[in-house]
Amino acid sequence: MPFLPQGQLCENLGMSLKQGARVISTILSNAYSCFFQSQMEDSHANGICSNVPQTSESFQPSVSAFKDLISPSLGDEKTSDLNNLEGREFLSWVDFRTFFDRWCERNMFLFKIRCYTPLSRGSSHSNKNTSAIKYNYVQLVCKYSINQHATRSSSGEPPVPCQASIVVQAGPSHKCLLITHAKLDHNHRIAEEEFDHLFPRYMLKAKPFLFLEMTNTISKQFLMLKDLQDLVSQSSDEEPALRDLLEELTLTFSKDPKVKMKLVFCPDIAEVEGIFLMTSAMKSLLERFPSVIYINQSMSINDEFHLYTAICEDADNRGRACAYFISRKESLTPVRFMVVSLMQSVSDLIKPLIKTVILHASLEEVVLVQSLLPKRTVIMSQACALQILHSKIEMEEHSVQDKIKNIVSNLALSSTPEIYKHNLKTLKVTIKTSFLHFFLNYWHLRKETWVACWGLQEPQRIRFVNHIRTHLQSLQSTVCLNTSLSSCVNALLKLQSGLPNTNKCLGGC
């Protein structure tokens, strides 16, 4: 089959020479990439690790390679035709990736991966094509889905984020990939020069899920400075709030190279689930005074995150913060994660010196931590126990709520086992509601976990109650409500260093 000269081919297709060169280059690159990958897969399948030649004389793309490119679904730039992408099937991820990069090049679109879910090999639909399909779900959004335009409207306002998006999902029995959603009504234009400059970075072939793969790798691990620098270098297309956080943590690491820091990311989504932070000064403090650690749910920093603080007691009987953990409110075991991170942060010589751990956590989570630390005393704070019990009591008739709350408070604060028995007898005589059955079969059986007489002895117990109150007052004067994660980290570090927080809280910051 004859191969038309580039200029004649471009003229026949009705495109500029520059556009034609871009299209031809993409086709050649994608075709060779597929050939190279095929050769590599065949070699590995046969147990052979051979060098694949850099060129192949047998590979000769012809005019037929252009047919798919100029078909109506690719060549026509009208939105109505572009939206017809929905329902298209692909036999593999490579097929989709090759098609999508070529399609974006033809139509001058820039898409980025918002999130994805890998295909589980152990699923009920797993088959020999699973490795080729690769992904169960992929969402692609326009590069301008957040306000990244340098240009502004005549009123000075930034442009509205673009809503264009595409969803690709594994088809029935995982035999193909299927475009299930294609909203392609872009609210902006892009200059050809800008597109030519940016497109190589946005090809699926160029950096497939690199940032997401990095977050999956470092999630829940202690970070090195290079980890953060790599994340920052690859985060240019992520949300501004995430970029600000990464830059704040990088700055923290550069100032305090011995800081202990973890980032927890939601699996396969570039979204922070938690931040563990222990400066070198906090670590030194904990290693000097490790006997008792009190982990308290200190405050809600915004609609999505809680702040947990680990507090120890120094030689002057002052409460001192020795670690922070910022966690999403829906996280199931934030306290367990914080305890594990604390134990990993101190040396093996210090671990046996930790005798008592007091937790602001559910009974279930306290039991989990007890199983992790069988040689330590692990208990629930009375404040947390009463908070949980009082919320349960509020489900009873209003007329008896105050009476039940008073008795339960006396139970939690019982200073001896005998006083606890007396208060329990009072509860049994006074209360005949469903709460009594719940209490006897759940909380009473675990009384050693939450009642005062089986925990810290006075006056140490009272001192820690005061430590928590004092620390909360410091937080409230330093950390703004409804703040961003980067601002919260900055405020916590300033609180630790004794520096004033220069970020003023004006109705939330």
VOMARLUM-856433 format. One record per residue (C-alpha): z, x, y. Coordinates in nm, 4 decimals. Layout:
% VOMARLUM-856433
       zz       xx       yy
        Z        X        Y
...
This chain:
% VOMARLUM-856433
       zz       xx       yy
   0.0000   0.0000   0.0000
  -0.0968   0.1501   0.3404
   0.1844   0.2582   0.5744
   0.1027   0.1530   0.9358
   0.1702   0.3984   1.2173
   0.4903   0.3190   1.4052
   0.3200   0.2190   1.7309
   0.0734  -0.0181   1.5587
   0.3520  -0.1719   1.3468
   0.5701  -0.2351   1.6539
   0.2770  -0.3955   1.8348
   0.2103  -0.6235   1.5351
   0.5782  -0.7259   1.5234
   0.5965  -0.7966   1.8954
   0.8707  -0.5472   1.9814
   0.9050  -0.2428   2.2058
   0.8495   0.1052   2.0696
   1.2201   0.1801   2.1194
   1.3231  -0.1330   1.9310
   1.0792  -0.0515   1.6545
   1.2083   0.3025   1.6240
   1.5616   0.1684   1.5953
   1.4637  -0.0805   1.3254
   1.2640   0.1741   1.1249
   1.5461   0.4275   1.1488
   1.7967   0.1707   1.0241
   1.5819   0.0696   0.7279
   1.5233   0.4293   0.6231
   1.8913   0.5148   0.6625
   2.0110   0.2113   0.4680
   1.7534   0.2551   0.1943
   1.8391   0.6189   0.1444
   2.2123   0.5343   0.1526
   2.1623   0.2769  -0.1241
   1.9557   0.5262  -0.3264
   2.2173   0.8003  -0.2848
   2.5038   0.5667  -0.3795
   2.3108   0.4411  -0.6827
   2.2560   0.7984  -0.8035
   2.6240   0.8800  -0.7582
   2.7394   0.5662  -0.9400
   2.5036   0.6390  -1.2306
   2.6322   0.9952  -1.2561
   2.9969   0.8866  -1.2572
   2.9260   0.6107  -1.5056
   2.7879   0.8715  -1.7449
   3.0774   1.1104  -1.6886
   2.8543   1.3557  -1.5031
   2.9436   1.5193  -1.1723
   2.6084   1.6588  -1.0654
   2.4631   1.7415  -0.7287
   2.2293   1.4716  -0.6051
   1.9241   1.6137  -0.4300
   1.9137   1.5677  -0.0556
   1.5614   1.4239  -0.0648
   1.3628   1.2232  -0.3134
   0.9861   1.2347  -0.3221
   0.9790   0.9211  -0.5329
   1.1454   0.7177  -0.2578
   0.8679   0.5764  -0.0368
   0.9595   0.2693   0.1734
   0.6511   0.0579   0.2430
   0.5517  -0.2254   0.4742
   0.7236  -0.4669   0.2342
   1.0545  -0.3221   0.3468
   0.9980  -0.4929   0.6823
   0.9443  -0.8426   0.5440
   1.3113  -0.9374   0.5331
   1.3605  -0.8035   0.8837
   1.0935  -1.0248   1.0395
   1.1796  -1.3391   0.8420
   1.2898  -1.6367   1.0548
   1.6591  -1.5955   0.9715
   1.6511  -1.2378   1.1033
   1.3734  -1.2141   1.3556
   1.4228  -1.5304   1.5591
   1.7016  -1.4772   1.8122
   1.7588  -1.8468   1.8817
   2.1192  -1.9460   1.8160
   2.0222  -2.2427   1.6014
   1.8411  -2.0120   1.3599
   2.1119  -1.7487   1.3634
   2.3741  -2.0033   1.2642
   2.1688  -2.0679   0.9507
   2.3311  -1.7573   0.8046
   2.5910  -1.9896   0.6513
   2.5329  -2.0232   0.2799
   2.3480  -1.6943   0.2304
   2.4452  -1.5182  -0.0921
   2.4605  -1.1478  -0.1751
   2.5001  -0.9881  -0.5164
   2.7213  -0.7054  -0.3895
   2.9096  -0.5733  -0.0891
   2.6426  -0.3049  -0.0458
   2.3757  -0.5777  -0.0285
   2.5680  -0.7646   0.2404
   2.6535  -0.4477   0.4322
   2.2903  -0.3349   0.4340
   2.1682  -0.6787   0.5428
   2.4364  -0.7193   0.8090
   2.3860  -0.3804   0.9729
   2.0098  -0.4421   0.9867
   2.0623  -0.7947   1.1221
   2.3013  -0.6735   1.3938
   2.0556  -0.4009   1.4898
   1.7682  -0.6494   1.5172
   1.9650  -0.8957   1.7294
   2.1746  -0.6423   1.9280
   2.5125  -0.7762   1.8139
   2.8337  -0.5746   1.7802
   3.0850  -0.7061   1.5274
   3.4131  -0.5575   1.4097
   3.6313  -0.6363   1.1101
   3.9303  -0.8532   1.2037
   4.0862  -0.8721   0.8572
   3.9977  -0.8589   0.4906
   4.1437  -0.9177   0.1446
   4.0359  -0.6978  -0.1465
   3.9231  -0.8646  -0.4667
   4.1920  -0.8384  -0.7328
   4.0670  -0.6923  -1.0581
   4.3414  -0.8756  -1.2436
   4.2398  -1.2220  -1.1266
   4.1327  -1.4942  -1.3662
   3.7732  -1.4643  -1.2369
   3.7532  -1.0875  -1.2811
   3.4232  -0.9729  -1.4312
   3.1976  -0.6715  -1.4436
   3.0658  -0.7558  -1.0955
   3.4121  -0.7434  -0.9353
   3.3744  -0.3794  -0.8350
   3.0413  -0.4579  -0.6675
   3.1734  -0.7622  -0.4789
   3.4830  -0.5644  -0.3634
   3.6300  -0.8253  -0.1277
   3.7627  -1.1768  -0.1613
   3.7603  -1.2456   0.2134
   3.6214  -1.0647   0.5181
   3.6358  -1.1912   0.8766
   3.4111  -1.0268   1.1346
   3.4489  -1.1013   1.5060
   3.2496  -1.0007   1.8103
   3.3495  -0.6719   1.9717
   3.4248  -0.8715   2.2844
   3.6644  -1.1117   2.1128
   3.9260  -0.9620   2.3456
   3.8804  -0.8829   2.7138
   3.7006  -0.5486   2.6929
   3.4315  -0.6048   2.9545
   3.4503  -0.3781   3.2536
   3.2718  -0.6405   3.4634
   3.4563  -0.9281   3.6227
   3.3469  -1.2600   3.7636
   3.3084  -1.3203   4.1367
   3.6643  -1.4571   4.1417
   3.7975  -1.1297   4.0037
   3.9066  -1.2833   3.6733
   3.8250  -1.1087   3.3435
   3.5649  -1.2859   3.1268
   3.6647  -1.5292   2.8557
   3.6848  -1.3562   2.5139
   3.3812  -1.4163   2.2941
   3.4414  -1.6595   2.0052
   3.1525  -1.5477   1.7820
   3.2673  -1.4790   1.4256
   3.1474  -1.4595   1.0658
   3.3430  -1.5152   0.7436
   3.2273  -1.3762   0.4097
   3.4007  -1.4827   0.0871
   3.3629  -1.4193  -0.2825
   3.1616  -1.6973  -0.4427
   3.2457  -1.8994  -0.7567
   3.3631  -1.6783  -1.0448
   3.3246  -1.3785  -0.8120
   2.9562  -1.3438  -0.8978
   2.8396  -1.3081  -0.5388
   2.9445  -1.2840  -0.1749
   2.8842  -1.5926   0.0368
   2.8684  -1.6365   0.4151
   3.0918  -1.9427   0.4579
   3.1194  -1.9445   0.8372
   2.8865  -1.8208   1.1115
   2.9709  -1.9072   1.4714
   2.7285  -1.6998   1.6759
   2.7369  -1.8509   2.0237
   2.8031  -1.5308   2.2200
   2.9131  -1.5837   2.5802
   2.7811  -1.2488   2.7062
   2.4836  -1.0150   2.7006
   2.4671  -0.6430   2.6283
   2.2314  -0.3871   2.7795
   2.0029  -0.2098   2.5338
   2.1366   0.1323   2.6409
   2.4975   0.0223   2.5850
   2.4095  -0.1217   2.2457
   2.2318   0.1977   2.1369
   2.5414   0.3951   2.2331
   2.7938   0.1699   2.0569
   2.6110   0.0454   1.7488
   2.6637   0.3537   1.5254
   3.0412   0.2974   1.5534
   3.0146  -0.0703   1.4605
   2.7943  -0.0434   1.1531
   2.9773  -0.1553   0.8393
   2.8334   0.1524   0.6717
   2.9744   0.3853   0.9391
   3.3494   0.3168   0.9344
   3.4223   0.0452   0.6792
   3.7792  -0.0703   0.7366
   3.8952   0.2778   0.8331
   4.1799   0.1609   1.0579
   4.2926  -0.1006   0.8055
   4.2806   0.1530   0.5254
   4.4953   0.3863   0.7352
   4.7549   0.1167   0.8055
   4.7707   0.0273   0.4362
   4.8300   0.3937   0.3520
   5.1074   0.4667   0.6019
   5.2815   0.1265   0.5900
   5.6524   0.1535   0.4965
   5.6349   0.5350   0.4863
   5.8069   0.7762   0.7242
   5.5482   0.8760   0.9813
   5.4328   1.2191   1.0872
   5.2991   1.2865   1.4346
   4.9503   1.3318   1.2901
   4.9684   0.9831   1.1325
   5.0247   0.8304   1.4744
   4.7605   1.0460   1.6395
   4.5079   0.9393   1.3754
   4.5988   0.5736   1.4249
   4.5631   0.6066   1.8014
   4.2240   0.7754   1.7664
   4.0943   0.4890   1.5484
   4.2549   0.2008   1.7406
   4.0143   0.1710   2.0329
   3.8880  -0.1657   1.9091
   4.2293  -0.3101   1.8192
   4.4412  -0.5453   2.0271
   4.5823  -0.3884   2.3488
   4.9415  -0.4664   2.2428
   4.8963  -0.2661   1.9222
   4.7388   0.0257   2.1078
   5.0275   0.0266   2.3567
   5.2803   0.0355   2.0719
   5.1043   0.3237   1.8954
   5.0902   0.5224   2.2181
   5.4616   0.4569   2.2852
   5.5565   0.5714   1.9345
   5.3346   0.8798   1.9658
   5.5057   0.9705   2.2929
   5.8453   0.9208   2.1273
   5.7470   1.1520   1.8418
   5.6198   1.4207   2.0783
   5.9544   1.4165   2.2649
   6.1673   1.3996   1.9489
   5.9850   1.5641   1.6542
   6.2784   1.4944   1.4189
   6.2754   1.1190   1.4799
   6.2691   0.8977   1.1695
   6.0097   0.6280   1.2136
   5.8347   0.3716   0.9953
   5.5653   0.1177   1.0730
   5.5277  -0.1824   0.8449
   5.1897  -0.3561   0.8562
   5.0976  -0.6925   0.7091
   4.8823  -0.6111   0.4039
   4.5124  -0.5742   0.4913
   4.5655  -0.6922   0.8485
   4.6074  -0.4694   1.1536
   4.9223  -0.6568   1.2495
   5.2703  -0.5048   1.2769
   5.5416  -0.6573   1.0589
   5.8228  -0.4145   1.1361
   5.9300  -0.0936   1.3135
   6.2150   0.1265   1.1887
   6.3440   0.3755   1.4438
   6.6152   0.6416   1.4176
   6.6150   0.9202   1.6760
   6.7422   1.2654   1.5808
   7.0579   1.1961   1.7851
   7.1165   0.8688   1.5963
   7.0673   1.0472   1.2634
   7.3185   1.3155   1.3624
   7.5649   1.0448   1.4626
   7.5348   0.8635   1.1289
   7.5769   1.1867   0.9325
   7.8980   1.2633   1.1251
   8.0431   0.9126   1.0838
   7.8911   0.7570   0.7703
   8.1936   0.5761   0.6252
   8.1107   0.2236   0.7480
   7.7691   0.0900   0.8510
   7.7387  -0.2550   1.0082
   7.3846  -0.3983   1.0222
   7.3650  -0.6835   1.2688
   7.0855  -0.9198   1.3675
   7.1277  -0.8370   1.7334
   6.8810  -1.0540   1.9207
   6.5479  -1.2311   1.9247
   6.3189  -1.0153   2.1366
   6.0354  -1.2712   2.1484
   5.8986  -1.5676   1.9545
   5.7898  -1.3478   1.6629
   6.0428  -1.0663   1.6204
   6.4146  -1.0098   1.5598
   6.5968  -0.6872   1.6437
   6.8414  -0.5500   1.3851
   7.0883  -0.2736   1.4764
   7.2864  -0.0411   1.2482
   7.6230   0.0498   1.4008
   7.8763   0.3106   1.2931
   8.2160   0.3995   1.4440
   8.2754   0.7414   1.6012
   8.5962   0.9474   1.6187
   8.7066   0.7587   1.9311
   8.6696   0.4209   1.7537
   8.3622   0.3377   1.9597
   8.0710   0.1500   1.8085
   7.7496   0.3542   1.8177
   7.3971   0.2413   1.7299
   7.2499   0.4681   1.4611
   6.9202   0.2888   1.3821
   6.7008  -0.0010   1.4922
   6.4664  -0.2233   1.2973
   6.2321  -0.4706   1.4665
   6.1153  -0.7258   1.2103
   5.9038  -1.0385   1.2046
   6.1201  -1.3477   1.1857
   5.9489  -1.4709   0.8703
   6.0136  -1.1452   0.6808
   6.2054  -1.2206   0.3608
   6.4224  -0.9090   0.3235
   6.4407  -0.7203   0.6553
   6.8002  -0.6053   0.6013
   6.7225  -0.4679   0.2556
   6.4336  -0.2686   0.4032
   6.6603  -0.1332   0.6769
   6.9273  -0.0281   0.4264
   6.6688   0.1511   0.2113
   6.5298   0.3290   0.5194
   6.8788   0.4329   0.6295
   6.9600   0.5784   0.2885
   6.6283   0.7648   0.2842
   6.6976   0.9079   0.6306
   7.0242   1.0886   0.5514
   7.0708   1.3917   0.3289
   7.1909   1.3665  -0.0309
   7.5227   1.5230   0.0750
   7.5891   1.2347   0.3145
   7.4904   0.9426   0.0903
   7.8160   0.9456  -0.1173
   8.0187   0.9347   0.2055
   7.8836   0.5888   0.2891
   8.1593   0.3651   0.1534
   8.1075   0.0213   0.3101
   7.7962  -0.1627   0.4281
   7.8386  -0.4881   0.6216
   7.5294  -0.7050   0.6544
   7.4088  -0.9887   0.8719
   7.1973  -1.1355   0.5936
   7.1720  -1.4228   0.3479
   7.3785  -1.4168   0.0299
   7.0636  -1.3554  -0.1715
   6.9768  -1.0482   0.0339
   7.3348  -0.9197   0.0178
   7.3174  -0.9441  -0.3617
   6.9897  -0.7462  -0.3542
   7.1532  -0.4688  -0.1524
   7.4560  -0.4706  -0.3835
   7.2220  -0.3962  -0.6734
   7.0760  -0.1039  -0.4759
   7.4178   0.0385  -0.3853
   7.6415  -0.0373  -0.6855
   7.8950   0.2326  -0.5920
   7.9502   0.1026  -0.2379
   8.1218  -0.2032  -0.1010
   7.8450  -0.4311   0.0283
   7.9610  -0.7461   0.2058
   7.8367  -1.0147   0.4425
   7.9790  -1.0352   0.7931
   8.2036  -1.3337   0.8539
   7.9973  -1.4204   1.1622
   7.6818  -1.4466   0.9512
   7.8602  -1.6468   0.6791
   7.9896  -1.8971   0.9334
   7.6493  -1.9243   1.1000
   7.4876  -2.0167   0.7668
   7.7682  -2.2481   0.6566
   7.7874  -2.4273   0.9914
   7.4134  -2.4986   0.9810
   7.4671  -2.6563   0.6374
   7.7646  -2.8587   0.7639
   7.5496  -3.0032   1.0429
   7.3596  -3.1937   0.7744
   7.6762  -3.3971   0.7066
   7.7849  -3.7080   0.8965
   7.8699  -3.6243   1.2553
   8.2219  -3.7675   1.2267
   8.3335  -3.5058   0.9708
   8.1456  -3.1983   1.0951
   8.4205  -3.0557   1.3187
   8.6859  -3.0966   1.0501
   8.4739  -2.9195   0.7869
   8.3815  -2.6394   1.0271
   8.7477  -2.5701   1.1082
   8.8456  -2.5462   0.7413
   8.5464  -2.3268   0.6536
   8.6255  -2.0955   0.9469
   8.9797  -2.0579   0.8136
   8.8377  -1.9791   0.4695
   8.6060  -1.7063   0.6044
   8.8822  -1.5432   0.8080
   9.1527  -1.5618   0.5382
   9.3502  -1.2371   0.5581
   9.4859  -1.2555   0.2000
   9.3708  -1.4119  -0.1297
   9.6724  -1.6446  -0.1147
   9.5710  -1.7785   0.2256
   9.2183  -1.8298   0.0938
   9.3537  -2.0351  -0.1997
   9.5573  -2.2482   0.0404
   9.2555  -2.3128   0.2647
   9.0396  -2.3944  -0.0379
   9.2957  -2.6517  -0.1531
   9.2848  -2.8079   0.1939
   8.9052  -2.8301   0.1743
   8.9178  -3.0019  -0.1650
   9.1719  -3.2580  -0.0482
   9.0074  -3.3280   0.2859
   8.6347  -3.3252   0.2094
   8.4630  -3.5529  -0.0435
   8.1023  -3.5015   0.0624
   7.8124  -3.3188  -0.1066
   7.9060  -3.0110   0.0937
   8.2130  -2.9608  -0.1263
   8.0014  -2.9417  -0.4427
   7.7610  -2.7000  -0.2713
   8.0454  -2.4803  -0.1493
   8.2316  -2.4622  -0.4820
   7.9226  -2.3836  -0.6878
   7.7692  -2.1305  -0.4536
   7.9925  -1.9790  -0.1856
   8.3286  -1.9969  -0.3600
   8.1886  -1.8115  -0.6633
   8.0872  -1.5258  -0.4299
   8.3985  -1.5243  -0.2113
   8.4460  -1.1461  -0.2463
   8.1152  -1.1027  -0.0632
   8.2014  -1.2852   0.2598
   8.5756  -1.3593   0.2976
   8.7680  -1.1277   0.5321
   9.0437  -1.0248   0.2898
   8.7883  -0.8711   0.0504
   8.6087  -0.6821   0.3274
   8.7211  -0.4491   0.6033
   9.0912  -0.4536   0.6711
   9.2344  -0.5168   1.0135
   9.2331  -0.3633   1.2704
   8.8983  -0.2063   1.1688
   8.7413  -0.5480   1.1102
   8.8399  -0.6615   1.4605
   8.7085  -0.3374   1.6094
   8.3658  -0.3877   1.4537
   8.3524  -0.7434   1.5857
   8.4119  -0.5955   1.9309
   8.1529  -0.3220   1.8697
   7.8901  -0.5872   1.7980
   7.9827  -0.7837   2.1092
   7.9696  -0.4746   2.3324
   7.6365  -0.3598   2.1914
   7.4849  -0.7050   2.2381
   7.5884  -0.6999   2.6043
   7.4163  -0.3616   2.6459
   7.1005  -0.4933   2.4810
   7.0895  -0.8048   2.6960
   7.1067  -0.5944   3.0119
   6.8386  -0.3518   2.8888
   6.5874  -0.5302   2.6636
   6.3887  -0.8075   2.8292
   6.3487  -1.1354   2.6469
   5.9928  -1.2260   2.5455
   5.8976  -0.8606   2.5701
   5.6181  -0.6715   2.3967
   5.6934  -0.4376   2.1068
   5.6050  -0.1284   2.3102
   5.8336  -0.2374   2.5957
   6.1143  -0.3116   2.3495
   6.0861   0.0336   2.1882
   6.0823   0.1947   2.5324
   6.3949   0.0025   2.6401
   6.5835   0.0865   2.3183
   6.5094   0.4568   2.3593
   6.6267   0.4490   2.7198
   6.9451   0.2737   2.6079
   7.0063   0.5538   2.3579
   6.9392   0.8271   2.6110
   7.1542   0.6660   2.8789
   6.8593   0.6321   3.1164
   6.8218   0.3126   3.3233
   6.5480   0.0720   3.2224
   6.3040   0.0639   3.5132
   6.1090  -0.2311   3.3675
   6.2434  -0.5329   3.5523
   6.2772  -0.8575   3.3610
   6.1126  -1.1272   3.5676
   6.1181  -1.4365   3.3541
   6.0348  -1.2284   3.0490
   5.8233  -0.9156   3.0494
